[in-house]
Amino acid sequence: VEQLPSSGVSVIVVGSGIGGLSAARELWRIGCDVRVLERRPQEILTGDRFLLGPSGISTLRKFPRLMRENNAIGEFPDYYVFKYDGTQLRKFPIREMLSESARAELPPGTAPQETSRPRIYAAMLSQLRRVGVLVEHGREVSSYFDDEENGAGVLLKDGTRLKADLVVAADGLQSRSCNLVYGKDVPVKPVGTAAFRASYPPELAADNAIIQEAYPADKAPQDMQLFVWRFQHELGWGAQRKDDGRSEESWERYSSPSRVLEFLAAHPELPPAVAEVIRLTPPGEAIDYQISMREPQATWTSPSGRIIQVGDAAHIYHPSSGAGATQALEDAASLASCVLLSGFDIPWATRVSNLLRFERTSCIQAFGLYSEAFRGKGQNLLRYSRWIVTHDAEAYARERFAEALDHLQKGTPFRNTNLPPGMVYRPWTADTLLAQKERGEPTVLDGDWS
């Protein structure tokens, strides 16, 4: 990997999820001195799979070995849709998640990919280790600070104060940076659903005839949405249902297969293979994840611009959007580009990146909520459109940086073009978006989604 000469800029990244590791990787590449703080005492390789879109995958091209590892990990499955009784309704390849025009514009062989979170996470950790950036585990941040006297930094739970020229808050939906960035408490709201999820080595089901018949090795197969997947190195399942108050917004909230089977008891028509896949889940592999969100917040930076949020700390997505990891990768690429283009003028770099990114991420948040609300109701659902999948966050920053900076410094006109063509951005909330859309009122879901 080619690293630019040292800039002398110090960076603290708080959080070692996909967004945090990506920010560390991108900022190291442009010559920053990066350290990563993680509250957990050790690596947590939980989670199962996520969708990674072309606009996220393209950010890895600057890291050839990581790109090769991603290509080896990513898979391009067919999806099967079944009734609860096992009747197949539909089969479609992953590329059909894209609009027709998006498929036409992507190079052959390019598509969103299903990615194993533990495996790509381990690859990202290894990439940082190879260049000397180590995750400092057991370093829990209790608060952020940013003032003229002390600069920007974090206060750790053990009382240690750490300062840096740039602090990247990548510590998720419950980020400790929120009060400082927003100037007020913005509550996290459960959306009313939660998901049991688990994955495990398929060898554990090798002797189970029911599973082998229903989910053979060469195939991967709405009060509850149930998912079962089979890949070469992984057998897994997910069950999204009404939240019963026992879930948490955490990848460490474990559940037992027997509790999940309690929910399935209300659906005796389910094929036996579904229960078998769940029953064989090893202890400590099934999580119970509460799906939550925060209303879109236009400001991601502290007043001085020395602290910026990325990933889930800045914008949390409903799983129906399939966009969380992709947008975290875009955030990181945009931020590093803006830091470099600014001549390492951190306050203006973060503000420009915020301006370039917010409306785009907000539109995709709305896309996820809309997809979830109207799934299975005969609505004409939006698909991953050209403006989503063909975007190049780094190139966009290069093209629009000067114009965006003038807008922030001088008030000159500026309008983002990384959005649905023809859409005029309007602030929205989860409580009003869907009703406005149904009434035919203008929303962020307007414009060309082809």
Backbone hydrogen bonds, N-H to C=O, Kabsch-Sander energy under -0.5 kcal/mol:
donor,donor_aa,acceptor,acceptor_aa,energy
3,Q,1,V,-0.6
4,L,29,R,-2.7
7,S,31,G,-2.9
8,G,31,G,-0.7
11,V,33,D,-2.8
12,I,166,L,-2.3
13,V,35,R,-2.7
14,V,12,I,-0.5
14,V,168,V,-3.0
15,G,13,V,-0.7
15,G,37,L,-3.3
17,G,170,A,-0.5
21,L,17,G,-2.7
22,S,18,I,-1.9
23,A,19,G,-2.4
24,A,20,G,-2.4
25,R,21,L,-2.3
26,E,22,S,-2.5
27,L,23,A,-2.6
28,W,24,A,-2.2
29,R,25,R,-1.7
30,I,26,E,-1.1
31,G,28,W,-2.0
32,C,27,L,-2.1
33,D,9,V,-2.9
34,V,32,C,-0.8
35,R,11,V,-1.9
36,V,134,L,-0.9
37,L,13,V,-3.0
38,E,136,E,-2.4
45,L,43,E,-0.7
50,F,115,T,-2.1
52,L,113,Q,-2.7
53,G,51,L,-0.5
56,G,53,G,-1.2
57,I,53,G,-2.6
58,S,54,P,-2.3
59,T,56,G,-1.1
60,L,57,I,-1.9
61,R,58,S,-1.3
62,K,59,T,-0.6
63,F,60,L,-2.3
67,M,63,F,-2.6
68,R,64,P,-2.4
69,E,65,R,-2.5
70,N,66,L,-2.6
71,N,67,M,-2.5
72,A,68,R,-1.8
73,I,69,E,-1.7
74,G,70,N,-3.2
75,E,114,E,-2.1
79,Y,92,F,-3.6
81,V,90,R,-3.1
83,K,87,T,-2.6
86,G,83,K,-1.8
89,L,81,V,-3.7
90,R,81,V,-1.5
92,F,79,Y,-2.4
94,I,77,P,-1.5
96,E,93,P,-1.6
97,M,94,I,-1.9
98,L,95,R,-1.9
99,S,384,Y,-2.5
101,S,450,S,-0.8
102,A,450,S,-0.6
103,R,99,S,-2.4
104,A,100,E,-2.0
105,E,101,S,-1.5
106,L,102,A,-1.5
110,T,107,P,-1.9
113,Q,52,L,-2.4
114,E,75,E,-2.7
115,T,50,F,-2.7
115,T,113,Q,-0.5
117,R,48,D,-2.3
117,R,115,T,-0.6
120,I,116,S,-2.6
121,Y,117,R,-2.6
122,A,118,P,-2.1
123,A,119,R,-1.9
124,M,120,I,-2.3
125,L,121,Y,-2.4
126,S,122,A,-2.3
127,Q,123,A,-2.1
128,L,124,M,-1.8
129,R,125,L,-2.3
130,R,126,S,-2.2
131,V,127,Q,-0.8
131,V,128,L,-0.7
132,G,129,R,-1.6
133,V,128,L,-2.7
134,L,132,G,-0.7
136,E,36,V,-3.1
137,H,135,V,-1.0
138,G,38,E,-0.6
138,G,40,R,-2.1
139,R,38,E,-2.5
139,R,136,E,-0.6
140,E,138,G,-0.8
142,S,155,L,-2.8
143,S,155,L,-1.5
144,Y,176,R,-0.5
145,F,153,G,-2.5
147,D,151,G,-1.9
151,G,147,D,-2.6
152,A,164,A,-0.6
153,G,145,F,-2.4
154,V,162,L,-2.4
155,L,143,S,-2.9
156,L,154,V,-0.5
156,L,160,T,-3.3
157,K,140,E,-2.9
159,G,156,L,-2.2
162,L,154,V,-2.6
164,A,152,A,-2.2
165,D,10,S,-0.6
166,L,10,S,-1.8
167,V,306,R,-2.5
168,V,12,I,-3.1
169,A,167,V,-0.6
169,A,308,I,-2.9
170,A,14,V,-2.1
170,A,168,V,-1.0
175,S,172,G,-1.8
178,C,175,S,-1.3
181,V,177,S,-2.5
182,Y,178,C,-3.2
183,G,179,N,-1.6
186,V,184,K,-0.7
189,K,293,M,-3.0
191,V,291,I,-2.4
194,A,241,R,-2.5
195,A,289,Y,-2.6
196,F,239,A,-2.5
197,R,287,I,-2.0
198,A,237,W,-2.2
200,Y,235,L,-2.8
204,L,201,P,-1.8
205,A,202,P,-1.8
206,A,203,E,-1.4
208,N,205,A,-1.7
209,A,207,D,-0.9
212,Q,208,N,-2.4
213,E,209,A,-2.0
214,A,210,I,-2.0
215,Y,211,I,-3.4
219,K,216,P,-2.0
225,Q,240,Q,-2.5
226,L,224,M,-0.5
227,F,238,G,-3.1
229,W,236,G,-2.5
231,F,234,E,-3.4
234,E,231,F,-0.7
235,L,200,Y,-2.7
236,G,229,W,-2.6
237,W,198,A,-2.6
238,G,227,F,-2.3
239,A,196,F,-2.7
240,Q,225,Q,-2.8
241,R,194,A,-2.7
242,K,223,D,-0.6
243,D,192,G,-2.6
248,E,288,D,-1.7
250,S,248,E,-2.1
253,R,250,S,-0.9
254,Y,252,E,-1.1
255,S,286,A,-2.7
259,R,256,S,-0.8
260,V,256,S,-1.3
261,L,257,P,-2.4
262,E,258,S,-1.1
263,F,259,R,-1.0
263,F,260,V,-0.7
264,L,260,V,-1.6
265,A,261,L,-1.1
266,A,263,F,-1.2
267,H,264,L,-2.3
270,L,267,H,-1.9
274,V,271,P,-1.4
275,A,271,P,-0.8
276,E,272,P,-2.0
277,V,273,A,-2.4
278,I,274,V,-1.8
279,R,275,A,-3.0
280,L,276,E,-1.9
281,T,278,I,-1.7
285,E,282,P,-1.4
287,I,197,R,-2.8
288,D,253,R,-2.9
289,Y,195,A,-2.9
289,Y,287,I,-0.5
290,Q,248,E,-2.6
290,Q,288,D,-0.5
291,I,193,T,-1.9
292,S,290,Q,-0.6
293,M,189,K,-1.9
298,A,296,P,-0.5
300,W,298,A,-0.5
302,S,307,I,-2.1
305,G,302,S,-1.3
308,I,167,V,-2.2
309,Q,300,W,-2.0
310,V,169,A,-2.1
313,A,310,V,-1.3
314,A,311,G,-1.6
315,H,311,G,-2.3
321,S,318,H,-2.4
322,G,319,P,-1.2
327,Q,323,A,-2.7
328,A,324,G,-1.7
329,L,325,A,-2.1
330,E,326,T,-2.1
331,D,327,Q,-2.7
332,A,328,A,-2.1
333,A,329,L,-2.1
334,S,330,E,-2.7
335,L,331,D,-2.7
336,A,332,A,-2.3
337,S,333,A,-2.0
338,C,334,S,-2.5
339,V,335,L,-2.5
340,L,336,A,-2.3
341,L,337,S,-2.9
342,S,338,C,-1.9
343,G,340,L,-1.4
344,F,339,V,-2.5
346,I,344,F,-1.4
349,A,345,D,-2.2
350,T,346,I,-2.6
351,R,347,P,-1.6
352,V,348,W,-2.3
353,S,349,A,-2.3
354,N,350,T,-2.4
355,L,351,R,-2.2
356,L,352,V,-2.6
357,R,353,S,-1.6
358,F,354,N,-2.5
361,T,357,R,-2.4
362,S,358,F,-2.5
363,C,359,E,-2.2
364,I,360,R,-1.8
365,Q,361,T,-2.0
366,A,362,S,-2.2
367,F,363,C,-2.0
368,G,364,I,-1.8
369,L,365,Q,-1.9
370,Y,366,A,-2.5
371,S,367,F,-2.4
372,E,368,G,-2.1
373,A,369,L,-2.4
374,F,370,Y,-1.9
375,R,372,E,-0.7
377,K,374,F,-1.8
379,Q,374,F,-0.7
381,L,379,Q,-1.5
384,Y,97,M,-2.2
385,S,383,R,-0.8
388,I,385,S,-1.0
389,V,385,S,-2.4
390,T,386,R,-2.3
391,H,388,I,-0.5
393,A,391,H,-0.5
396,Y,392,D,-2.7
397,A,393,A,-1.9
398,R,394,E,-1.9
399,E,395,A,-2.5
400,R,396,Y,-2.2
401,F,397,A,-1.7
404,A,400,R,-2.7
405,L,401,F,-2.8
406,D,402,A,-2.3
407,H,403,E,-1.9
408,L,404,A,-2.1
409,Q,405,L,-2.5
410,K,406,D,-3.3
411,G,406,D,-0.7
411,G,407,H,-1.3
412,T,406,D,-0.9
423,M,420,P,-2.2
425,Y,423,M,-0.6
432,T,429,T,-0.7
433,L,429,T,-2.4
436,Q,432,T,-2.4
437,K,433,L,-2.2
438,E,434,L,-2.4
439,R,435,A,-1.8
440,G,437,K,-1.2
441,E,436,Q,-2.4
446,D,443,T,-1.5
448,D,421,P,-2.6
449,W,447,G,-0.8
